[in-house]
């Protein structure tokens, strides 16, 4: 049997976590996707099936702030932005969905930034 690729393993872990975690109207899901160069975050209400807020390193409004920052600093700024946008959408508390990634590095920086911005999880 062929060895499982890194991305296949992540998808398998994410599916396992998603069996247990779902965003509700009161506590939507803060989803994280990490690529080699960028990081993306969305606040999703799974019951209604729509995204309440989103932020990423490719966001035009954030690009100027992120230009000379390290990847971890960029992730923290994306976390602050997603917290600000979620609070503007009426969200105070979320369920954190790390997307199958280990909780360290950029994923942890994004989570810390969103907590610093006022989201509870």
PDB file as gemmi writes it, atoms N, CA and C in Angstrom:
CRYST1    1.000    1.000    1.000  90.00  90.00  90.00 P 1                      
ATOM      1  N   UNK A   1       0.844  -1.180   0.000  1.00  0.00           N  
ATOM      2  CA  UNK A   1       0.000   0.000   0.000  1.00  0.00           C  
ATOM      3  C   UNK A   1       0.888   1.242   0.000  1.00  0.00           C  
ATOM      4  N   UNK A   2       0.520   2.233  -0.783  1.00  0.00           N  
ATOM      5  CA  UNK A   2       1.311   3.451  -0.900  1.00  0.00           C  
ATOM      6  C   UNK A   2       1.191   4.295   0.371  1.00  0.00           C  
ATOM      7  N   UNK A   3       2.255   4.995   0.653  1.00  0.00           N  
ATOM      8  CA  UNK A   3       2.267   5.871   1.831  1.00  0.00           C  
ATOM      9  C   UNK A   3       1.340   7.059   1.614  1.00  0.00           C  
ATOM     10  N   UNK A   4       0.619   7.424   2.678  1.00  0.00           N  
ATOM     11  CA  UNK A   4      -0.320   8.542   2.619  1.00  0.00           C  
ATOM     12  C   UNK A   4       0.459   9.866   2.523  1.00  0.00           C  
ATOM     13  N   UNK A   5       0.010  10.749   1.644  1.00  0.00           N  
ATOM     14  CA  UNK A   5       0.685  12.043   1.513  1.00  0.00           C  
ATOM     15  C   UNK A   5       0.339  12.936   2.700  1.00  0.00           C  
ATOM     16  N   UNK A   6       1.102  13.980   2.853  1.00  0.00           N  
ATOM     17  CA  UNK A   6       0.887  14.919   3.953  1.00  0.00           C  
ATOM     18  C   UNK A   6      -0.495  15.564   3.869  1.00  0.00           C  
ATOM     19  N   UNK A   7      -0.897  15.969   2.654  1.00  0.00           N  
ATOM     20  CA  UNK A   7      -2.206  16.620   2.497  1.00  0.00           C  
ATOM     21  C   UNK A   7      -3.353  15.635   2.719  1.00  0.00           C  
ATOM     22  N   UNK A   8      -3.175  14.382   2.305  1.00  0.00           N  
ATOM     23  CA  UNK A   8      -4.215  13.378   2.551  1.00  0.00           C  
ATOM     24  C   UNK A   8      -4.375  13.133   4.049  1.00  0.00           C  
ATOM     25  N   UNK A   9      -3.277  13.097   4.775  1.00  0.00           N  
ATOM     26  CA  UNK A   9      -3.324  12.924   6.226  1.00  0.00           C  
ATOM     27  C   UNK A   9      -4.045  14.075   6.896  1.00  0.00           C  
ATOM     28  N   UNK A  10      -3.761  15.305   6.440  1.00  0.00           N  
ATOM     29  CA  UNK A  10      -4.425  16.472   7.000  1.00  0.00           C  
ATOM     30  C   UNK A  10      -5.919  16.412   6.739  1.00  0.00           C  
ATOM     31  N   UNK A  11      -6.313  16.027   5.517  1.00  0.00           N  
ATOM     32  CA  UNK A  11      -7.738  15.935   5.187  1.00  0.00           C  
ATOM     33  C   UNK A  11      -8.431  14.881   6.030  1.00  0.00           C  
ATOM     34  N   UNK A  12      -7.740  13.779   6.304  1.00  0.00           N  
ATOM     35  CA  UNK A  12      -8.301  12.724   7.139  1.00  0.00           C  
ATOM     36  C   UNK A  12      -8.480  13.218   8.578  1.00  0.00           C  
ATOM     37  N   UNK A  13      -7.476  13.921   9.097  1.00  0.00           N  
ATOM     38  CA  UNK A  13      -7.590  14.480  10.453  1.00  0.00           C  
ATOM     39  C   UNK A  13      -8.706  15.519  10.521  1.00  0.00           C  
ATOM     40  N   UNK A  14      -8.812  16.360   9.484  1.00  0.00           N  
ATOM     41  CA  UNK A  14      -9.845  17.395   9.477  1.00  0.00           C  
ATOM     42  C   UNK A  14     -11.236  16.767   9.454  1.00  0.00           C  
ATOM     43  N   UNK A  15     -11.410  15.716   8.664  1.00  0.00           N  
ATOM     44  CA  UNK A  15     -12.710  15.031   8.601  1.00  0.00           C  
ATOM     45  C   UNK A  15     -13.068  14.431   9.966  1.00  0.00           C  
ATOM     46  N   UNK A  16     -12.069  13.896  10.663  1.00  0.00           N  
ATOM     47  CA  UNK A  16     -12.305  13.305  11.976  1.00  0.00           C  
ATOM     48  C   UNK A  16     -12.743  14.379  12.975  1.00  0.00           C  
ATOM     49  N   UNK A  17     -12.116  15.549  12.915  1.00  0.00           N  
ATOM     50  CA  UNK A  17     -12.479  16.644  13.817  1.00  0.00           C  
ATOM     51  C   UNK A  17     -13.852  17.193  13.464  1.00  0.00           C  
ATOM     52  N   UNK A  18     -14.155  17.285  12.173  1.00  0.00           N  
ATOM     53  CA  UNK A  18     -15.432  17.859  11.729  1.00  0.00           C  
ATOM     54  C   UNK A  18     -16.622  16.993  12.111  1.00  0.00           C  
ATOM     55  N   UNK A  19     -16.402  15.721  12.407  1.00  0.00           N  
ATOM     56  CA  UNK A  19     -17.496  14.877  12.889  1.00  0.00           C  
ATOM     57  C   UNK A  19     -18.008  15.390  14.225  1.00  0.00           C  
ATOM     58  N   UNK A  20     -17.105  15.989  15.006  1.00  0.00           N  
ATOM     59  CA  UNK A  20     -17.434  16.422  16.355  1.00  0.00           C  
ATOM     60  C   UNK A  20     -17.721  17.915  16.451  1.00  0.00           C  
ATOM     61  N   UNK A  21     -17.156  18.716  15.549  1.00  0.00           N  
ATOM     62  CA  UNK A  21     -17.270  20.174  15.635  1.00  0.00           C  
ATOM     63  C   UNK A  21     -18.176  20.708  14.541  1.00  0.00           C  
ATOM     64  N   UNK A  22     -19.145  21.516  14.935  1.00  0.00           N  
ATOM     65  CA  UNK A  22     -20.006  22.194  13.964  1.00  0.00           C  
ATOM     66  C   UNK A  22     -20.323  23.578  14.506  1.00  0.00           C  
ATOM     67  N   UNK A  23     -20.356  24.547  13.619  1.00  0.00           N  
ATOM     68  CA  UNK A  23     -20.673  25.912  14.023  1.00  0.00           C  
ATOM     69  C   UNK A  23     -22.176  26.123  14.080  1.00  0.00           C  
ATOM     70  N   UNK A  24     -22.627  26.746  15.140  1.00  0.00           N  
ATOM     71  CA  UNK A  24     -24.047  27.070  15.279  1.00  0.00           C  
ATOM     72  C   UNK A  24     -24.224  28.575  15.117  1.00  0.00           C  
ATOM     73  N   UNK A  25     -25.450  29.032  15.181  1.00  0.00           N  
ATOM     74  CA  UNK A  25     -25.707  30.458  15.082  1.00  0.00           C  
ATOM     75  C   UNK A  25     -25.109  31.194  16.288  1.00  0.00           C  
ATOM     76  N   UNK A  26     -25.177  30.574  17.482  1.00  0.00           N  
ATOM     77  CA  UNK A  26     -24.634  31.198  18.692  1.00  0.00           C  
ATOM     78  C   UNK A  26     -23.112  31.124  18.725  1.00  0.00           C  
ATOM     79  N   UNK A  27     -22.561  29.971  18.323  1.00  0.00           N  
ATOM     80  CA  UNK A  27     -21.106  29.766  18.309  1.00  0.00           C  
ATOM     81  C   UNK A  27     -20.679  29.233  16.951  1.00  0.00           C  
ATOM     82  N   UNK A  28     -20.424  30.119  15.987  1.00  0.00           N  
ATOM     83  CA  UNK A  28     -19.976  29.653  14.681  1.00  0.00           C  
ATOM     84  C   UNK A  28     -18.559  29.070  14.736  1.00  0.00           C  
ATOM     85  N   UNK A  29     -18.165  28.439  13.661  1.00  0.00           N  
ATOM     86  CA  UNK A  29     -16.873  27.762  13.585  1.00  0.00           C  
ATOM     87  C   UNK A  29     -15.845  28.699  12.956  1.00  0.00           C  
ATOM     88  N   UNK A  30     -14.698  28.849  13.624  1.00  0.00           N  
ATOM     89  CA  UNK A  30     -13.576  29.607  13.073  1.00  0.00           C  
ATOM     90  C   UNK A  30     -12.661  28.608  12.387  1.00  0.00           C  
ATOM     91  N   UNK A  31     -12.737  28.570  11.062  1.00  0.00           N  
ATOM     92  CA  UNK A  31     -11.990  27.610  10.262  1.00  0.00           C  
ATOM     93  C   UNK A  31     -10.686  28.235   9.781  1.00  0.00           C  
ATOM     94  N   UNK A  32      -9.607  27.439   9.772  1.00  0.00           N  
ATOM     95  CA  UNK A  32      -8.296  27.893   9.321  1.00  0.00           C  
ATOM     96  C   UNK A  32      -7.838  27.028   8.165  1.00  0.00           C  
ATOM     97  N   UNK A  33      -7.354  27.672   7.102  1.00  0.00           N  
ATOM     98  CA  UNK A  33      -6.681  26.963   6.015  1.00  0.00           C  
ATOM     99  C   UNK A  33      -5.317  27.588   5.842  1.00  0.00           C  
ATOM    100  N   UNK A  34      -4.308  26.745   5.771  1.00  0.00           N  
ATOM    101  CA  UNK A  34      -2.934  27.210   5.676  1.00  0.00           C  
ATOM    102  C   UNK A  34      -2.298  26.641   4.412  1.00  0.00           C  
ATOM    103  N   UNK A  35      -1.777  27.510   3.562  1.00  0.00           N  
ATOM    104  CA  UNK A  35      -1.003  27.037   2.423  1.00  0.00           C  
ATOM    105  C   UNK A  35       0.460  27.349   2.717  1.00  0.00           C  
ATOM    106  N   UNK A  36       1.341  27.052   1.798  1.00  0.00           N  
ATOM    107  CA  UNK A  36       2.755  27.311   2.045  1.00  0.00           C  
ATOM    108  C   UNK A  36       3.037  28.799   2.225  1.00  0.00           C  
ATOM    109  N   UNK A  37       2.326  29.632   1.498  1.00  0.00           N  
ATOM    110  CA  UNK A  37       2.615  31.064   1.519  1.00  0.00           C  
ATOM    111  C   UNK A  37       1.575  31.896   2.273  1.00  0.00           C  
ATOM    112  N   UNK A  38       0.325  31.434   2.316  1.00  0.00           N  
ATOM    113  CA  UNK A  38      -0.752  32.251   2.874  1.00  0.00           C  
ATOM    114  C   UNK A  38      -1.511  31.501   3.964  1.00  0.00           C  
ATOM    115  N   UNK A  39      -2.329  32.259   4.714  1.00  0.00           N  
ATOM    116  CA  UNK A  39      -3.217  31.675   5.714  1.00  0.00           C  
ATOM    117  C   UNK A  39      -4.574  32.358   5.584  1.00  0.00           C  
ATOM    118  N   UNK A  40      -5.631  31.566   5.695  1.00  0.00           N  
ATOM    119  CA  UNK A  40      -6.997  32.037   5.492  1.00  0.00           C  
ATOM    120  C   UNK A  40      -7.824  31.644   6.716  1.00  0.00           C  
ATOM    121  N   UNK A  41      -8.761  32.502   7.108  1.00  0.00           N  
ATOM    122  CA  UNK A  41      -9.654  32.204   8.228  1.00  0.00           C  
ATOM    123  C   UNK A  41     -11.073  32.608   7.852  1.00  0.00           C  
ATOM    124  N   UNK A  42     -12.038  31.773   8.249  1.00  0.00           N  
ATOM    125  CA  UNK A  42     -13.449  32.067   8.009  1.00  0.00           C  
ATOM    126  C   UNK A  42     -14.243  31.765   9.267  1.00  0.00           C  
ATOM    127  N   UNK A  43     -15.245  32.561   9.537  1.00  0.00           N  
ATOM    128  CA  UNK A  43     -16.205  32.285  10.612  1.00  0.00           C  
ATOM    129  C   UNK A  43     -17.462  31.797   9.908  1.00  0.00           C  
ATOM    130  N   UNK A  44     -17.825  30.523  10.162  1.00  0.00           N  
ATOM    131  CA  UNK A  44     -18.876  29.856   9.400  1.00  0.00           C  
ATOM    132  C   UNK A  44     -20.004  29.397  10.314  1.00  0.00           C  
ATOM    133  N   UNK A  45     -21.244  29.713   9.909  1.00  0.00           N  
ATOM    134  CA  UNK A  45     -22.436  29.180  10.567  1.00  0.00           C  
ATOM    135  C   UNK A  45     -22.850  27.952   9.767  1.00  0.00           C  
ATOM    136  N   UNK A  46     -22.567  26.760  10.299  1.00  0.00           N  
ATOM    137  CA  UNK A  46     -22.852  25.518   9.574  1.00  0.00           C  
ATOM    138  C   UNK A  46     -24.346  25.222   9.487  1.00  0.00           C  
ATOM    139  N   UNK A  47     -25.136  25.699  10.450  1.00  0.00           N  
ATOM    140  CA  UNK A  47     -26.577  25.458  10.403  1.00  0.00           C  
ATOM    141  C   UNK A  47     -27.205  26.177   9.218  1.00  0.00           C  
ATOM    142  N   UNK A  48     -26.841  27.450   9.038  1.00  0.00           N  
ATOM    143  CA  UNK A  48     -27.389  28.234   7.922  1.00  0.00           C  
ATOM    144  C   UNK A  48     -26.595  27.998   6.645  1.00  0.00           C  
ATOM    145  N   UNK A  49     -25.356  27.503   6.790  1.00  0.00           N  
ATOM    146  CA  UNK A  49     -24.535  27.210   5.626  1.00  0.00           C  
ATOM    147  C   UNK A  49     -23.959  28.451   4.965  1.00  0.00           C  
ATOM    148  N   UNK A  50     -23.596  29.451   5.778  1.00  0.00           N  
ATOM    149  CA  UNK A  50     -22.987  30.631   5.174  1.00  0.00           C  
ATOM    150  C   UNK A  50     -21.827  31.164   6.024  1.00  0.00           C  
ATOM    151  N   UNK A  51     -20.956  31.918   5.360  1.00  0.00           N  
ATOM    152  CA  UNK A  51     -19.795  32.502   6.003  1.00  0.00           C  
ATOM    153  C   UNK A  51     -20.158  33.875   6.551  1.00  0.00           C  
ATOM    154  N   UNK A  52     -19.865  34.112   7.816  1.00  0.00           N  
ATOM    155  CA  UNK A  52     -20.175  35.368   8.471  1.00  0.00           C  
ATOM    156  C   UNK A  52     -19.060  36.381   8.237  1.00  0.00           C  
ATOM    157  N   UNK A  53     -17.814  35.927   8.343  1.00  0.00           N  
ATOM    158  CA  UNK A  53     -16.668  36.829   8.160  1.00  0.00           C  
ATOM    159  C   UNK A  53     -15.485  36.020   7.632  1.00  0.00           C  
ATOM    160  N   UNK A  54     -14.585  36.703   6.938  1.00  0.00           N  
ATOM    161  CA  UNK A  54     -13.375  36.043   6.470  1.00  0.00           C  
ATOM    162  C   UNK A  54     -12.231  37.044   6.427  1.00  0.00           C  
ATOM    163  N   UNK A  55     -11.010  36.517   6.530  1.00  0.00           N  
ATOM    164  CA  UNK A  55      -9.804  37.332   6.429  1.00  0.00           C  
ATOM    165  C   UNK A  55      -8.672  36.422   5.990  1.00  0.00           C  
ATOM    166  N   UNK A  56      -7.706  36.977   5.286  1.00  0.00           N  
ATOM    167  CA  UNK A  56      -6.559  36.191   4.848  1.00  0.00           C  
ATOM    168  C   UNK A  56      -5.394  37.091   4.515  1.00  0.00           C  
ATOM    169  N   UNK A  57      -4.256  36.477   4.248  1.00  0.00           N  
ATOM    170  CA  UNK A  57      -3.074  37.239   3.891  1.00  0.00           C  
ATOM    171  C   UNK A  57      -3.159  37.754   2.455  1.00  0.00           C  
ATOM    172  N   UNK A  58      -4.122  37.293   1.671  1.00  0.00           N  
ATOM    173  CA  UNK A  58      -4.299  37.811   0.309  1.00  0.00           C  
ATOM    174  C   UNK A  58      -5.349  38.914   0.264  1.00  0.00           C  
ATOM    175  N   UNK A  59      -5.901  39.264   1.414  1.00  0.00           N  
ATOM    176  CA  UNK A  59      -6.911  40.315   1.534  1.00  0.00           C  
ATOM    177  C   UNK A  59      -6.323  41.664   1.135  1.00  0.00           C  
ATOM    178  N   UNK A  60      -6.975  42.360   0.230  1.00  0.00           N  
ATOM    179  CA  UNK A  60      -6.450  43.646  -0.244  1.00  0.00           C  
ATOM    180  C   UNK A  60      -6.353  44.682   0.865  1.00  0.00           C  
ATOM    181  N   UNK A  61      -7.270  44.642   1.829  1.00  0.00           N  
ATOM    182  CA  UNK A  61      -7.240  45.626   2.908  1.00  0.00           C  
ATOM    183  C   UNK A  61      -6.088  45.377   3.884  1.00  0.00           C  
ATOM    184  N   UNK A  62      -5.585  44.137   3.945  1.00  0.00           N  
ATOM    185  CA  UNK A  62      -4.503  43.795   4.869  1.00  0.00           C  
ATOM    186  C   UNK A  62      -3.125  43.778   4.218  1.00  0.00           C  
ATOM    187  N   UNK A  63      -3.068  43.738   2.893  1.00  0.00           N  
ATOM    188  CA  UNK A  63      -1.796  43.558   2.189  1.00  0.00           C  
ATOM    189  C   UNK A  63      -0.727  44.570   2.602  1.00  0.00           C  
ATOM    190  N   UNK A  64      -1.097  45.830   2.727  1.00  0.00           N  
ATOM    191  CA  UNK A  64      -0.115  46.865   3.064  1.00  0.00           C  
ATOM    192  C   UNK A  64       0.490  46.628   4.453  1.00  0.00           C  
ATOM    193  N   UNK A  65      -0.330  46.183   5.409  1.00  0.00           N  
ATOM    194  CA  UNK A  65       0.149  45.938   6.771  1.00  0.00           C  
ATOM    195  C   UNK A  65       1.056  44.714   6.855  1.00  0.00           C  
ATOM    196  N   UNK A  66       0.845  43.738   5.965  1.00  0.00           N  
ATOM    197  CA  UNK A  66       1.546  42.457   6.044  1.00  0.00           C  
ATOM    198  C   UNK A  66       2.868  42.427   5.290  1.00  0.00           C  
ATOM    199  N   UNK A  67       3.145  43.434   4.480  1.00  0.00           N  
ATOM    200  CA  UNK A  67       4.255  43.402   3.530  1.00  0.00           C  
ATOM    201  C   UNK A  67       5.605  43.029   4.150  1.00  0.00           C  
ATOM    202  N   UNK A  68       5.970  43.630   5.259  1.00  0.00           N  
ATOM    203  CA  UNK A  68       7.310  43.409   5.816  1.00  0.00           C  
ATOM    204  C   UNK A  68       7.299  42.564   7.094  1.00  0.00           C  
ATOM    205  N   UNK A  69       6.261  41.771   7.278  1.00  0.00           N  
ATOM    206  CA  UNK A  69       6.119  40.964   8.497  1.00  0.00           C  
ATOM    207  C   UNK A  69       6.516  39.512   8.241  1.00  0.00           C  
ATOM    208  N   UNK A  70       6.861  38.818   9.332  1.00  0.00           N  
ATOM    209  CA  UNK A  70       7.145  37.380   9.245  1.00  0.00           C  
ATOM    210  C   UNK A  70       5.822  36.629   9.106  1.00  0.00           C  
ATOM    211  N   UNK A  71       5.859  35.375   8.664  1.00  0.00           N  
ATOM    212  CA  UNK A  71       4.607  34.607   8.522  1.00  0.00           C  
ATOM    213  C   UNK A  71       3.791  34.513   9.809  1.00  0.00           C  
ATOM    214  N   UNK A  72       4.452  34.370  10.962  1.00  0.00           N  
ATOM    215  CA  UNK A  72       3.707  34.294  12.229  1.00  0.00           C  
ATOM    216  C   UNK A  72       3.060  35.629  12.573  1.00  0.00           C  
ATOM    217  N   UNK A  73       3.766  36.726  12.315  1.00  0.00           N  
ATOM    218  CA  UNK A  73       3.186  38.045  12.563  1.00  0.00           C  
ATOM    219  C   UNK A  73       2.008  38.292  11.625  1.00  0.00           C  
ATOM    220  N   UNK A  74       2.127  37.824  10.371  1.00  0.00           N  
ATOM    221  CA  UNK A  74       1.024  37.951   9.415  1.00  0.00           C  
ATOM    222  C   UNK A  74      -0.192  37.189   9.915  1.00  0.00           C  
ATOM    223  N   UNK A  75       0.022  35.962  10.413  1.00  0.00           N  
ATOM    224  CA  UNK A  75      -1.086  35.143  10.916  1.00  0.00           C  
ATOM    225  C   UNK A  75      -1.767  35.822  12.102  1.00  0.00           C  
ATOM    226  N   UNK A  76      -0.984  36.450  12.967  1.00  0.00           N  
ATOM    227  CA  UNK A  76      -1.564  37.135  14.119  1.00  0.00           C  
ATOM    228  C   UNK A  76      -2.432  38.310  13.664  1.00  0.00           C  
ATOM    229  N   UNK A  77      -1.967  39.055  12.655  1.00  0.00           N  
ATOM    230  CA  UNK A  77      -2.747  40.169  12.125  1.00  0.00           C  
ATOM    231  C   UNK A  77      -4.032  39.687  11.451  1.00  0.00           C  
ATOM    232  N   UNK A  78      -3.964  38.538  10.781  1.00  0.00           N  
ATOM    233  CA  UNK A  78      -5.168  37.951  10.184  1.00  0.00           C  
ATOM    234  C   UNK A  78      -6.136  37.558  11.299  1.00  0.00           C  
ATOM    235  N   UNK A  79      -5.621  37.019  12.415  1.00  0.00           N  
ATOM    236  CA  UNK A  79      -6.462  36.689  13.565  1.00  0.00           C  
ATOM    237  C   UNK A  79      -7.149  37.907  14.152  1.00  0.00           C  
ATOM    238  N   UNK A  80      -6.412  39.004  14.272  1.00  0.00           N  
ATOM    239  CA  UNK A  80      -7.016  40.253  14.769  1.00  0.00           C  
ATOM    240  C   UNK A  80      -8.097  40.746  13.811  1.00  0.00           C  
ATOM    241  N   UNK A  81      -7.838  40.642  12.504  1.00  0.00           N  
ATOM    242  CA  UNK A  81      -8.807  41.099  11.500  1.00  0.00           C  
ATOM    243  C   UNK A  81     -10.071  40.242  11.517  1.00  0.00           C  
ATOM    244  N   UNK A  82      -9.914  38.930  11.636  1.00  0.00           N  
ATOM    245  CA  UNK A  82     -11.099  38.052  11.635  1.00  0.00           C  
ATOM    246  C   UNK A  82     -11.921  38.307  12.898  1.00  0.00           C  
ATOM    247  N   UNK A  83     -11.257  38.590  14.027  1.00  0.00           N  
ATOM    248  CA  UNK A  83     -11.987  38.888  15.265  1.00  0.00           C  
ATOM    249  C   UNK A  83     -12.786  40.182  15.102  1.00  0.00           C  
ATOM    250  N   UNK A  84     -12.160  41.182  14.524  1.00  0.00           N  
ATOM    251  CA  UNK A  84     -12.834  42.466  14.317  1.00  0.00           C  
ATOM    252  C   UNK A  84     -14.045  42.308  13.396  1.00  0.00           C  
ATOM    253  N   UNK A  85     -13.873  41.560  12.307  1.00  0.00           N  
ATOM    254  CA  UNK A  85     -14.967  41.368  11.339  1.00  0.00           C  
ATOM    255  C   UNK A  85     -16.075  40.494  11.913  1.00  0.00           C  
ATOM    256  N   UNK A  86     -15.705  39.492  12.716  1.00  0.00           N  
ATOM    257  CA  UNK A  86     -16.713  38.622  13.333  1.00  0.00           C  
ATOM    258  C   UNK A  86     -17.539  39.408  14.352  1.00  0.00           C  
ATOM    259  N   UNK A  87     -16.867  40.248  15.128  1.00  0.00           N  
ATOM    260  CA  UNK A  87     -17.582  41.050  16.116  1.00  0.00           C  
ATOM    261  C   UNK A  87     -18.510  42.046  15.430  1.00  0.00           C  
ATOM    262  N   UNK A  88     -18.096  42.558  14.270  1.00  0.00           N  
ATOM    263  CA  UNK A  88     -18.964  43.443  13.492  1.00  0.00           C  
ATOM    264  C   UNK A  88     -20.186  42.679  12.978  1.00  0.00           C  
ATOM    265  N   UNK A  89     -20.034  41.369  12.769  1.00  0.00           N  
ATOM    266  CA  UNK A  89     -21.139  40.516  12.337  1.00  0.00           C  
ATOM    267  C   UNK A  89     -21.962  39.979  13.496  1.00  0.00           C  
ATOM    268  N   UNK A  90     -21.660  40.411  14.716  1.00  0.00           N  
ATOM    269  CA  UNK A  90     -22.447  40.014  15.876  1.00  0.00           C  
ATOM    270  C   UNK A  90     -21.989  38.735  16.541  1.00  0.00           C  
ATOM    271  N   UNK A  91     -20.756  38.313  16.309  1.00  0.00           N  
ATOM    272  CA  UNK A  91     -20.241  37.067  16.881  1.00  0.00           C  
ATOM    273  C   UNK A  91     -19.261  37.398  18.004  1.00  0.00           C  
ATOM    274  N   UNK A  92     -19.489  36.793  19.176  1.00  0.00           N  
ATOM    275  CA  UNK A  92     -18.597  36.997  20.320  1.00  0.00           C  
ATOM    276  C   UNK A  92     -17.795  35.744  20.645  1.00  0.00           C  
ATOM    277  N   UNK A  93     -18.415  34.563  20.438  1.00  0.00           N  
ATOM    278  CA  UNK A  93     -17.766  33.295  20.776  1.00  0.00           C  
ATOM    279  C   UNK A  93     -17.785  32.375  19.566  1.00  0.00           C  
ATOM    280  N   UNK A  94     -16.709  31.618  19.387  1.00  0.00           N  
ATOM    281  CA  UNK A  94     -16.590  30.696  18.256  1.00  0.00           C  
ATOM    282  C   UNK A  94     -16.073  29.341  18.731  1.00  0.00           C  
ATOM    283  N   UNK A  95     -16.166  28.355  17.841  1.00  0.00           N  
ATOM    284  CA  UNK A  95     -15.549  27.052  18.031  1.00  0.00           C  
ATOM    285  C   UNK A  95     -14.358  27.028  17.088  1.00  0.00           C  
ATOM    286  N   UNK A  96     -13.166  26.733  17.596  1.00  0.00           N  
ATOM    287  CA  UNK A  96     -11.960  26.786  16.761  1.00  0.00           C  
ATOM    288  C   UNK A  96     -11.772  25.475  16.010  1.00  0.00           C  
ATOM    289  N   UNK A  97     -11.642  25.574  14.695  1.00  0.00           N  
ATOM    290  CA  UNK A  97     -11.402  24.426  13.825  1.00  0.00           C  
ATOM    291  C   UNK A  97     -10.040  24.626  13.172  1.00  0.00           C  
ATOM    292  N   UNK A  98      -9.037  23.898  13.656  1.00  0.00           N  
ATOM    293  CA  UNK A  98      -7.676  24.092  13.163  1.00  0.00           C  
ATOM    294  C   UNK A  98      -7.434  23.453  11.808  1.00  0.00           C  
ATOM    295  N   UNK A  99      -8.439  22.803  11.255  1.00  0.00           N  
ATOM    296  CA  UNK A  99      -8.351  22.281   9.893  1.00  0.00           C  
ATOM    297  C   UNK A  99      -7.422  21.101   9.721  1.00  0.00           C  
ATOM    298  N   UNK A 100      -7.153  20.354  10.783  1.00  0.00           N  
ATOM    299  CA  UNK A 100      -6.273  19.202  10.679  1.00  0.00           C  
ATOM    300  C   UNK A 100      -4.800  19.550  10.810  1.00  0.00           C  
ATOM    301  N   UNK A 101      -4.491  20.830  11.002  1.00  0.00           N  
ATOM    302  CA  UNK A 101      -3.097  21.252  11.160  1.00  0.00           C  
ATOM    303  C   UNK A 101      -2.702  21.162  12.628  1.00  0.00           C  
ATOM    304  N   UNK A 102      -1.416  20.946  12.922  1.00  0.00           N  
ATOM    305  CA  UNK A 102      -0.972  20.975  14.318  1.00  0.00           C  
ATOM    306  C   UNK A 102      -1.191  22.361  14.907  1.00  0.00           C  
ATOM    307  N   UNK A 103      -1.514  22.412  16.190  1.00  0.00           N  
ATOM    308  CA  UNK A 103      -1.773  23.693  16.847  1.00  0.00           C  
ATOM    309  C   UNK A 103      -0.446  24.296  17.319  1.00  0.00           C  
ATOM    310  N   UNK A 104       0.309  24.818  16.368  1.00  0.00           N  
ATOM    311  CA  UNK A 104       1.520  25.572  16.687  1.00  0.00           C  
ATOM    312  C   UNK A 104       1.878  26.411  15.478  1.00  0.00           C  
ATOM    313  N   UNK A 105       2.849  27.282  15.630  1.00  0.00           N  
ATOM    314  CA  UNK A 105       3.268  28.108  14.507  1.00  0.00           C  
ATOM    315  C   UNK A 105       2.202  29.096  14.075  1.00  0.00           C  
ATOM    316  N   UNK A 106       1.934  29.129  12.766  1.00  0.00           N  
ATOM    317  CA  UNK A 106       1.001  30.109  12.218  1.00  0.00           C  
ATOM    318  C   UNK A 106      -0.431  29.890  12.682  1.00  0.00           C  
ATOM    319  N   UNK A 107      -0.836  28.628  12.865  1.00  0.00           N  
ATOM    320  CA  UNK A 107      -2.206  28.337  13.313  1.00  0.00           C  
ATOM    321  C   UNK A 107      -2.401  28.864  14.738  1.00  0.00           C  
ATOM    322  N   UNK A 108      -1.425  28.632  15.603  1.00  0.00           N  
ATOM    323  CA  UNK A 108      -1.496  29.123  16.975  1.00  0.00           C  
ATOM    324  C   UNK A 108      -1.454  30.653  16.998  1.00  0.00           C  
ATOM    325  N   UNK A 109      -0.634  31.262  16.148  1.00  0.00           N  
ATOM    326  CA  UNK A 109      -0.549  32.729  16.084  1.00  0.00           C  
ATOM    327  C   UNK A 109      -1.889  33.325  15.665  1.00  0.00           C  
ATOM    328  N   UNK A 110      -2.562  32.700  14.697  1.00  0.00           N  
ATOM    329  CA  UNK A 110      -3.877  33.178  14.267  1.00  0.00           C  
ATOM    330  C   UNK A 110      -4.884  33.065  15.417  1.00  0.00           C  
ATOM    331  N   UNK A 111      -4.858  31.941  16.135  1.00  0.00           N  
ATOM    332  CA  UNK A 111      -5.771  31.745  17.264  1.00  0.00           C  
ATOM    333  C   UNK A 111      -5.504  32.782  18.360  1.00  0.00           C  
ATOM    334  N   UNK A 112      -4.225  33.021  18.662  1.00  0.00           N  
ATOM    335  CA  UNK A 112      -3.876  34.010  19.686  1.00  0.00           C  
ATOM    336  C   UNK A 112      -4.317  35.409  19.263  1.00  0.00           C  
ATOM    337  N   UNK A 113      -4.142  35.733  17.980  1.00  0.00           N  
ATOM    338  CA  UNK A 113      -4.558  37.035  17.468  1.00  0.00           C  
ATOM    339  C   UNK A 113      -6.055  37.223  17.556  1.00  0.00           C  
ATOM    340  N   UNK A 114      -6.814  36.180  17.251  1.00  0.00           N  
ATOM    341  CA  UNK A 114      -8.269  36.311  17.314  1.00  0.00           C  
ATOM    342  C   UNK A 114      -8.762  36.401  18.762  1.00  0.00           C  
ATOM    343  N   UNK A 115      -8.087  35.710  19.674  1.00  0.00           N  
ATOM    344  CA  UNK A 115      -8.423  35.854  21.107  1.00  0.00           C  
ATOM    345  C   UNK A 115      -8.109  37.274  21.575  1.00  0.00           C  
ATOM    346  N   UNK A 116      -6.956  37.776  21.137  1.00  0.00           N  
ATOM    347  CA  UNK A 116      -6.555  39.139  21.490  1.00  0.00           C  
ATOM    348  C   UNK A 116      -7.561  40.167  20.942  1.00  0.00           C  
ATOM    349  N   UNK A 117      -8.135  39.848  19.780  1.00  0.00           N  
ATOM    350  CA  UNK A 117      -9.122  40.730  19.172  1.00  0.00           C  
ATOM    351  C   UNK A 117     -10.481  40.671  19.837  1.00  0.00           C  
ATOM    352  N   UNK A 118     -10.688  39.716  20.751  1.00  0.00           N  
ATOM    353  CA  UNK A 118     -11.926  39.687  21.514  1.00  0.00           C  
ATOM    354  C   UNK A 118     -12.820  38.487  21.276  1.00  0.00           C  
ATOM    355  N   UNK A 119     -12.403  37.525  20.454  1.00  0.00           N  
ATOM    356  CA  UNK A 119     -13.219  36.319  20.261  1.00  0.00           C  
ATOM    357  C   UNK A 119     -12.952  35.338  21.388  1.00  0.00           C  
ATOM    358  N   UNK A 120     -14.006  34.710  21.881  1.00  0.00           N  
ATOM    359  CA  UNK A 120     -13.874  33.727  22.962  1.00  0.00           C  
ATOM    360  C   UNK A 120     -13.981  32.330  22.388  1.00  0.00           C  
ATOM    361  N   UNK A 121     -13.002  31.478  22.716  1.00  0.00           N  
ATOM    362  CA  UNK A 121     -13.063  30.038  22.387  1.00  0.00           C  
ATOM    363  C   UNK A 121     -12.098  29.261  23.238  1.00  0.00           C  
TER     364      UNK A 121                                                      
END                                                                             
